Amino acid sequence: MNSAEIVSTRGRELFSYLPTYYESSRIMQTDMDAKGSELDALYQALNEAADQFYVRTATWGLDRWEVELGIPTDRTKPLDQRRAVIESKLRGAGTFTGRLVKSVAEAYDGGTVEVSFQPAEWAFTVQFKDTLGIPPNLADLKAVIEEIKPAHLAVRFEFKYLLIREVDQVMKIHDLEQVLLNKFAGGA
């Protein structure tokens, strides 16, 4: 028998440290495989725990991030939306600027966002450049922007939709059937 029968990665490593006269010992192979399996599980658990320290890789640790930042926990939301809320909250600290709003909005949307100010109207506009339709977690983004913006400023959102000129004589019926209604102006 050889060490190829050892299933565990760490078990094969442990077995490689033994003297060569153990190469044919099924007892030592089984022993190293059992110990290696335990080490494999330990390393996996350690790596999974380390992932929770970073918002982009956290899974079960998102609850902790939300509690720490004062964000209501909603486990029905997809992980990427929960991560976006946490990232934007982390980015949202500091002085209110267009760059801050852009950074927060792009954390939610994942696409390019432009922010423009209309000082005469005491307002600013968040325009989604890459995303078609309304982003799925717009309510969360609105809540965060309300939290970071000065109370006297109004916020407007502009969305990009498919236009007739982008569809007519350009897209085939089959392709058009694949596009969700919310990508069109007035679509639900």
C-alpha angles and dihedrals in degrees: 000000000000138000090266087087090064106098099191118087093215089042090060089048092050091047091053089062093058123095114269094249088074092061093097096040111111089190092059091044091052091045094050091045091053093047091043092052089055091049091048090054091047093051091047091051091047092050091047091050091049090052089063091066091068122063094217093056101031119115115159089016093066088088089062092048090051093049091047092051096040094246117148110246115237111177091184090072119088115260093246091057092048089049090050091054091050094046093049091049089052091047092044096073118108140031117350111253138148088254090056092051090046092050093048094046093048090052088060100039103034090214136085117295129188123204121200129180128221101195095179089058095039089237145110132205129223109205121192106215104178103029120088113217127350116331112247095239099043092130090061091047091050091051093051093046090050088053097050102036124085111261094240094061123086120213127215128190125212121195133196118234135180111268128210091250089057092052108030112089089349107074126050119231091250091054092044091053089058094058115096117237093240088069089069125073107262092016118136 
